[in-house]
Amino acid sequence: MSVFILTKKFYIPYLVAKNEGNKVNSEKTESNLQGISKAAFIIIAVICSLLSAVSGYRFAGGISVAVVSGLIIFTFANGILSCIFVTDMQLKIIPNACVIVALAAKVISFVTDFILYRDRFRDSIVFSFIVGAVGFIFLFVMSKITHDGIGMGDIKLLSAIGFLCGLKTLFFTIILAFIFASLFSLVLIIMKKKSIKDSIPFGPMFWVGFQIAVLLLFV
């Protein structure tokens, strides 16, 4: 929950101030901020935090160096996606800083692998770069097929998550995010809150997809 609160209290105002020079972005920002009540934000933050706690508990099946390393990666990825949950929901922005943090976290993981698992260090680097590249190419093609239905921010984010967490986590995160996005959009269309031409922020959907992916893969 701390990431949600810090993002809401400090990072959102920073992004708003950063976009003040752009009239279009500023107007969109103000409109989105007014559309989310504090009560709704608190409820979402509590639910998300509980789901994160369950995912972390299920992931930690025992105490070992590998588990601790995995938990560190999970914590970084979860924190990044939690931040993006808020920024994309309120501002429709996926900050490049979050992508950079994901890449930096993987560099730390590489250093750990080099110290503790030198025999698999090279394979780890090669596989991570392959997953990141494949994820980027796949999502870029999907973006063109859907006529930019997937934004460049989404592409960079998911490529970084794949680079950080691996192929299986990336695959399940994408599939589950699209399933939840489709269901959520359908509900909004039935309730006449949105039309079929409207878009929804994908950041929250990626967060949900990641949490469920962790539960499915590491139970």
LINFEN-V870337 format. One record per residue. SS is DSSP state (H for helix, E for strand, C for the rest). Layout:
BEGIN
ss: (SS | SS)
END
This chain:
BEGIN
ss: (C | H | H | H | H | H | H | H | H | H | H | H | H | H | H | H | H | H | C | C | C | C | H | H | H | H | H | H | H | H | H | H | H | H | C | C | C | H | H | H | H | H | H | H | H | H | H | H | H | H | H | H | H | H | H | H | H | H | H | C | C | C | C | C | H | H | H | H | H | H | H | H | H | H | H | H | H | H | H | H | H | H | H | H | H | H | H | H | H | H | H | C | C | C | C | H | H | H | H | H | H | H | H | H | H | H | H | H | H | H | H | H | H | H | H | H | C | H | H | H | H | H | H | H | H | H | H | H | H | H | H | H | H | H | H | H | H | H | H | H | H | H | H | H | H | C | C | C | C | C | C | H | H | H | H | H | H | H | H | H | H | H | H | H | H | C | H | H | H | H | H | H | H | H | H | H | H | H | H | H | H | H | H | H | H | H | H | H | H | H | C | C | C | C | C | C | C | C | C | C | C | C | H | H | H | H | H | H | H | H | H | H | H | H | H | H | H | H | C)
END
